Amino acid sequence: MFNKLTVMCVLLTAFFSQMALANLLISPTRVTFDDRQRSAKVTVINNSDEQRTYRVVWSEKQALPAGGYNNLAQVTANSLSPMTRLSPKQVTLAPGEKQTVKIAIRKPKGLQAGEYRSHLLFQALPNENKEQKSGIQINMIMSFSIPVVYREQAEQPRVTITQVSIVKSADQAKPKIQVQLKRHTNFSSYGKLSAYVKNASGGQEKIAEISNLSIYPEVDKAIATLSLFKDKQLPENGVVLIDYEGAEEYKAVDFASYTLAIGE
């Protein structure tokens, strides 16, 4: 009975997490400051059919080499939150209503060159239950965060692709492409990682992509795994081109590329 209840709670948590994410629209989903910019705005929209309340706070996270984050209990020397001000710090939104959250930077004197980052966290507070219902009551506090980055005396990031390999698994219908990347500066990159093959006419055909890929300063070497598009396959013989191309503030930057020969 206990195991069944545990499994049910896990499934319900995943289900409601997806529902809650769909019910909250955040724009933009990433904020960057340079050393001349002092403020930015983030818009949140309640896309659900009931009133929602969100607490707006800072969260500190450490990026992991294979993606994702570890939550940190305290600020670090490279946390952005101590030099910011948020307004408002809590929002209550009717269905379809939107609210702008303002982020202001108060840069301390003598700030060292480098990149500072914290994550803006929108924490959904549970609605009050006006009626008591029998059965299992599950109150979950959902939260969603976006990275906020400030760069002091910024330099263009430099990244190289050091290795590419084809990863096959018995329980997977398609192989995957594993890419190892190395960061060479103290500033994060941002862009999309794509894989291409030559098509029948000799042109390049995209077969896989990871968008919104950042390599943060705390990650020296990153590992990204590309899953093939549903209707694409790797050729038995040929060449796969891997390209890490910048986006947003790095839109015109081609960070790195790599060519892998397969089946030869």
PATI-327293 format. One record per residue (C-alpha): x, y, z. Coordinates in Angstrom, 1 decimal. Example, Ala and Ser with C-alpha at 12.3 -4.5 7.8 and 13.67 -1.06 7.14 Angstrom:
<sites>
<site u="12.3" v="-4.5" w="7.8"/>
<site u="13.7" v="-1.1" w="7.1"/>
</sites>
This chain:
<sites>
<site u="0.0" v="0.0" w="0.0"/>
<site u="2.8" v="2.4" w="0.9"/>
<site u="4.6" v="1.8" w="-2.4"/>
<site u="1.5" v="2.3" w="-4.4"/>
<site u="0.8" v="5.6" w="-2.5"/>
<site u="4.4" v="6.7" w="-3.1"/>
<site u="4.2" v="6.0" w="-6.9"/>
<site u="0.9" v="7.8" w="-7.1"/>
<site u="2.3" v="10.9" w="-5.3"/>
<site u="5.3" v="11.0" w="-7.7"/>
<site u="3.1" v="10.7" w="-10.8"/>
<site u="0.7" v="13.4" w="-9.4"/>
<site u="3.7" v="15.7" w="-8.7"/>
<site u="5.0" v="15.4" w="-12.3"/>
<site u="1.5" v="15.9" w="-13.7"/>
<site u="0.7" v="19.0" w="-11.7"/>
<site u="4.2" v="20.4" w="-12.3"/>
<site u="3.5" v="20.3" w="-16.1"/>
<site u="0.1" v="21.8" w="-15.6"/>
<site u="1.5" v="24.6" w="-13.4"/>
<site u="4.2" v="25.4" w="-15.9"/>
<site u="1.6" v="25.7" w="-18.6"/>
<site u="-0.5" v="28.0" w="-16.3"/>
<site u="2.4" v="30.5" w="-15.9"/>
<site u="3.9" v="32.3" w="-18.8"/>
<site u="7.2" v="34.1" w="-18.2"/>
<site u="8.9" v="36.5" w="-20.7"/>
<site u="11.8" v="36.7" w="-21.2"/>
<site u="13.0" v="33.3" w="-19.9"/>
<site u="16.6" v="34.7" w="-19.5"/>
<site u="17.8" v="38.1" w="-18.6"/>
<site u="21.3" v="39.5" w="-19.2"/>
<site u="22.9" v="42.8" w="-18.1"/>
<site u="26.1" v="44.4" w="-19.4"/>
<site u="28.1" v="46.9" w="-17.3"/>
<site u="26.0" v="49.9" w="-18.8"/>
<site u="22.6" v="48.5" w="-18.1"/>
<site u="20.9" v="49.0" w="-14.7"/>
<site u="17.4" v="47.6" w="-14.9"/>
<site u="15.2" v="45.0" w="-16.7"/>
<site u="11.6" v="43.9" w="-16.7"/>
<site u="10.1" v="40.4" w="-16.6"/>
<site u="6.5" v="39.8" w="-17.4"/>
<site u="4.4" v="37.0" w="-15.9"/>
<site u="1.0" v="36.0" w="-17.1"/>
<site u="-1.5" v="33.8" w="-15.3"/>
<site u="-2.7" v="31.5" w="-18.1"/>
<site u="-4.9" v="29.4" w="-15.8"/>
<site u="-8.7" v="29.8" w="-15.2"/>
<site u="-8.3" v="30.7" w="-11.5"/>
<site u="-6.6" v="33.3" w="-9.4"/>
<site u="-2.9" v="32.5" w="-8.6"/>
<site u="-0.4" v="34.0" w="-6.2"/>
<site u="3.4" v="33.9" w="-6.8"/>
<site u="6.2" v="34.8" w="-4.4"/>
<site u="9.2" v="36.4" w="-6.3"/>
<site u="12.5" v="35.6" w="-4.7"/>
<site u="16.1" v="34.9" w="-5.6"/>
<site u="17.6" v="31.4" w="-5.8"/>
<site u="21.2" v="30.4" w="-6.1"/>
<site u="22.2" v="27.5" w="-8.3"/>
<site u="25.3" v="25.8" w="-9.5"/>
<site u="25.3" v="24.6" w="-13.1"/>
<site u="26.3" v="20.9" w="-13.7"/>
<site u="28.5" v="19.6" w="-16.6"/>
<site u="25.8" v="17.4" w="-18.1"/>
<site u="23.0" v="20.0" w="-17.7"/>
<site u="20.7" v="21.0" w="-14.9"/>
<site u="21.6" v="22.7" w="-11.6"/>
<site u="22.4" v="22.0" w="-7.9"/>
<site u="20.5" v="24.3" w="-5.5"/>
<site u="22.8" v="26.2" w="-3.2"/>
<site u="21.9" v="27.1" w="0.4"/>
<site u="23.8" v="30.4" w="0.4"/>
<site u="25.0" v="33.1" w="-1.9"/>
<site u="28.5" v="32.8" w="-3.4"/>
<site u="31.1" v="35.3" w="-4.5"/>
<site u="29.6" v="35.3" w="-7.9"/>
<site u="25.9" v="35.6" w="-6.9"/>
<site u="24.0" v="38.5" w="-8.4"/>
<site u="21.2" v="38.7" w="-5.8"/>
<site u="23.1" v="40.8" w="-3.2"/>
<site u="23.4" v="43.7" w="-5.6"/>
<site u="19.8" v="43.7" w="-6.9"/>
<site u="16.4" v="45.0" w="-5.9"/>
<site u="13.1" v="43.3" w="-6.9"/>
<site u="9.7" v="45.0" w="-7.2"/>
<site u="7.1" v="43.6" w="-6.4"/>
<site u="8.1" v="40.6" w="-4.3"/>
<site u="4.7" v="38.9" w="-4.5"/>
<site u="2.0" v="39.0" w="-7.2"/>
<site u="-1.6" v="37.9" w="-7.2"/>
<site u="-3.0" v="37.5" w="-10.7"/>
<site u="-6.6" v="36.9" w="-11.9"/>
<site u="-7.1" v="34.6" w="-14.9"/>
<site u="-5.4" v="36.1" w="-17.9"/>
<site u="-3.9" v="39.0" w="-15.9"/>
<site u="-0.2" v="40.0" w="-16.3"/>
<site u="2.3" v="41.7" w="-14.0"/>
<site u="5.7" v="43.2" w="-14.6"/>
<site u="8.5" v="42.5" w="-12.2"/>
<site u="11.3" v="45.0" w="-12.2"/>
<site u="15.0" v="44.1" w="-11.5"/>
<site u="17.3" v="46.9" w="-10.5"/>
<site u="21.1" v="46.5" w="-10.3"/>
<site u="23.0" v="48.5" w="-7.6"/>
<site u="26.6" v="47.7" w="-8.5"/>
<site u="29.0" v="48.1" w="-5.6"/>
<site u="32.2" v="50.2" w="-6.0"/>
<site u="35.3" v="48.3" w="-7.0"/>
<site u="33.3" v="45.3" w="-8.4"/>
<site u="35.8" v="42.8" w="-9.9"/>
<site u="35.5" v="41.9" w="-13.6"/>
<site u="33.5" v="38.7" w="-14.1"/>
<site u="30.1" v="37.2" w="-14.5"/>
<site u="27.5" v="37.3" w="-11.7"/>
<site u="24.4" v="35.2" w="-11.7"/>
<site u="21.3" v="34.3" w="-9.6"/>
<site u="18.0" v="32.8" w="-10.6"/>
<site u="14.7" v="34.6" w="-10.4"/>
<site u="12.3" v="32.2" w="-8.7"/>
<site u="8.5" v="32.4" w="-9.1"/>
<site u="7.1" v="30.3" w="-6.3"/>
<site u="3.4" v="29.4" w="-6.7"/>
<site u="1.5" v="29.6" w="-3.3"/>
<site u="-1.3" v="27.2" w="-2.8"/>
<site u="-4.8" v="28.5" w="-3.0"/>
<site u="-7.0" v="28.3" w="0.1"/>
<site u="-9.4" v="25.4" w="0.1"/>
<site u="-12.8" v="26.7" w="0.9"/>
<site u="-14.3" v="23.3" w="1.1"/>
<site u="-12.8" v="20.3" w="2.9"/>
<site u="-12.8" v="17.2" w="0.8"/>
<site u="-12.3" v="13.6" w="1.8"/>
<site u="-9.4" v="11.6" w="0.5"/>
<site u="-5.8" v="12.4" w="0.0"/>
<site u="-4.9" v="16.1" w="0.2"/>
<site u="-1.8" v="17.0" w="-1.7"/>
<site u="-0.5" v="20.6" w="-1.3"/>
<site u="2.5" v="21.2" w="-3.5"/>
<site u="4.4" v="24.5" w="-3.9"/>
<site u="5.5" v="24.7" w="-7.6"/>
<site u="8.3" v="27.0" w="-8.6"/>
<site u="9.9" v="28.1" w="-11.8"/>
<site u="13.1" v="30.0" w="-12.2"/>
<site u="15.0" v="31.9" w="-14.9"/>
<site u="18.7" v="32.9" w="-15.0"/>
<site u="19.6" v="36.5" w="-14.5"/>
<site u="23.2" v="37.4" w="-15.5"/>
<site u="25.3" v="40.5" w="-15.1"/>
<site u="28.7" v="40.9" w="-16.8"/>
<site u="31.3" v="43.3" w="-15.6"/>
<site u="34.0" v="44.2" w="-18.2"/>
<site u="32.6" v="41.4" w="-20.4"/>
<site u="34.7" v="39.5" w="-22.8"/>
<site u="33.4" v="37.3" w="-25.7"/>
<site u="33.2" v="33.7" w="-24.5"/>
<site u="35.5" v="31.2" w="-26.2"/>
<site u="34.4" v="27.5" w="-26.4"/>
<site u="35.9" v="24.6" w="-28.2"/>
<site u="34.3" v="21.2" w="-29.0"/>
<site u="36.9" v="18.6" w="-27.9"/>
<site u="35.2" v="15.3" w="-28.7"/>
<site u="32.1" v="14.0" w="-30.4"/>
<site u="30.9" v="10.4" w="-30.2"/>
<site u="27.9" v="8.3" w="-31.2"/>
<site u="26.2" v="6.7" w="-28.2"/>
<site u="24.1" v="3.5" w="-28.7"/>
<site u="22.0" v="1.8" w="-26.2"/>
<site u="20.1" v="-1.5" w="-26.4"/>
<site u="16.9" v="0.1" w="-25.0"/>
<site u="16.9" v="3.1" w="-27.4"/>
<site u="15.6" v="2.9" w="-30.9"/>
<site u="18.0" v="5.6" w="-32.2"/>
<site u="21.6" v="6.4" w="-31.3"/>
<site u="22.4" v="9.8" w="-29.7"/>
<site u="25.3" v="12.2" w="-30.4"/>
<site u="27.4" v="13.1" w="-27.3"/>
<site u="29.3" v="16.3" w="-27.5"/>
<site u="32.1" v="17.4" w="-25.1"/>
<site u="32.7" v="21.2" w="-24.9"/>
<site u="35.4" v="23.2" w="-23.1"/>
<site u="35.1" v="26.7" w="-21.9"/>
<site u="38.1" v="29.0" w="-22.1"/>
<site u="37.0" v="32.3" w="-20.5"/>
<site u="35.2" v="33.4" w="-17.3"/>
<site u="32.0" v="34.4" w="-19.2"/>
<site u="29.2" v="32.2" w="-20.2"/>
<site u="28.2" v="31.3" w="-23.7"/>
<site u="24.6" v="31.0" w="-25.0"/>
<site u="23.2" v="29.6" w="-28.2"/>
<site u="22.1" v="26.4" w="-29.9"/>
<site u="24.0" v="23.2" w="-30.6"/>
<site u="23.1" v="21.5" w="-33.9"/>
<site u="24.0" v="18.4" w="-35.8"/>
<site u="24.0" v="18.3" w="-39.6"/>
<site u="24.5" v="15.7" w="-42.4"/>
<site u="24.7" v="16.1" w="-46.1"/>
<site u="21.5" v="15.3" w="-48.0"/>
<site u="21.0" v="13.8" w="-51.4"/>
<site u="21.5" v="17.2" w="-53.1"/>
<site u="24.7" v="17.9" w="-51.3"/>
<site u="23.3" v="20.5" w="-48.9"/>
<site u="23.3" v="20.4" w="-45.1"/>
<site u="20.3" v="18.8" w="-43.4"/>
<site u="19.8" v="19.4" w="-39.6"/>
<site u="19.1" v="16.2" w="-37.7"/>
<site u="19.3" v="17.3" w="-34.1"/>
<site u="19.4" v="20.4" w="-32.0"/>
<site u="19.7" v="21.7" w="-28.4"/>
<site u="18.5" v="25.3" w="-28.1"/>
<site u="19.2" v="27.6" w="-25.1"/>
<site u="22.5" v="26.0" w="-24.3"/>
<site u="24.7" v="27.9" w="-21.8"/>
<site u="28.1" v="26.9" w="-20.5"/>
<site u="28.5" v="28.9" w="-17.3"/>
<site u="31.8" v="29.9" w="-15.6"/>
<site u="31.6" v="27.2" w="-13.0"/>
<site u="31.6" v="24.5" w="-15.7"/>
<site u="35.0" v="24.0" w="-17.3"/>
<site u="33.9" v="21.0" w="-19.4"/>
<site u="30.4" v="20.4" w="-20.5"/>
<site u="28.7" v="17.3" w="-21.9"/>
<site u="25.6" v="17.8" w="-24.2"/>
<site u="23.7" v="14.9" w="-25.6"/>
<site u="21.8" v="15.4" w="-28.9"/>
<site u="18.7" v="13.3" w="-29.6"/>
<site u="17.8" v="12.9" w="-33.3"/>
<site u="14.7" v="14.5" w="-34.6"/>
<site u="11.8" v="12.0" w="-34.9"/>
<site u="12.0" v="11.8" w="-38.7"/>
<site u="15.8" v="11.8" w="-39.0"/>
<site u="18.4" v="9.0" w="-39.0"/>
<site u="22.2" v="8.9" w="-38.9"/>
<site u="23.8" v="7.7" w="-42.2"/>
<site u="25.7" v="4.5" w="-42.1"/>
<site u="28.6" v="6.2" w="-43.8"/>
<site u="29.3" v="9.9" w="-44.0"/>
<site u="30.1" v="13.0" w="-42.1"/>
<site u="28.3" v="14.7" w="-39.2"/>
<site u="28.9" v="18.4" w="-38.6"/>
<site u="28.4" v="19.7" w="-35.1"/>
<site u="28.0" v="23.5" w="-34.7"/>
<site u="27.6" v="25.6" w="-31.6"/>
<site u="26.1" v="28.9" w="-32.8"/>
<site u="25.4" v="32.0" w="-30.6"/>
<site u="22.0" v="33.4" w="-29.9"/>
<site u="20.5" v="36.7" w="-28.5"/>
<site u="23.5" v="38.9" w="-27.5"/>
<site u="25.8" v="36.4" w="-29.3"/>
<site u="23.6" v="36.0" w="-32.4"/>
<site u="26.5" v="36.7" w="-34.8"/>
<site u="29.0" v="34.5" w="-33.1"/>
<site u="29.9" v="30.9" w="-34.2"/>
<site u="31.5" v="29.5" w="-31.0"/>
<site u="32.7" v="26.2" w="-32.3"/>
<site u="32.3" v="23.4" w="-34.9"/>
<site u="33.5" v="19.8" w="-35.2"/>
<site u="33.4" v="17.3" w="-38.0"/>
<site u="32.9" v="13.6" w="-37.2"/>
<site u="33.3" v="10.8" w="-39.9"/>
<site u="31.1" v="7.8" w="-39.2"/>
<site u="31.2" v="4.3" w="-40.8"/>
<site u="34.6" v="4.8" w="-42.4"/>
</sites>
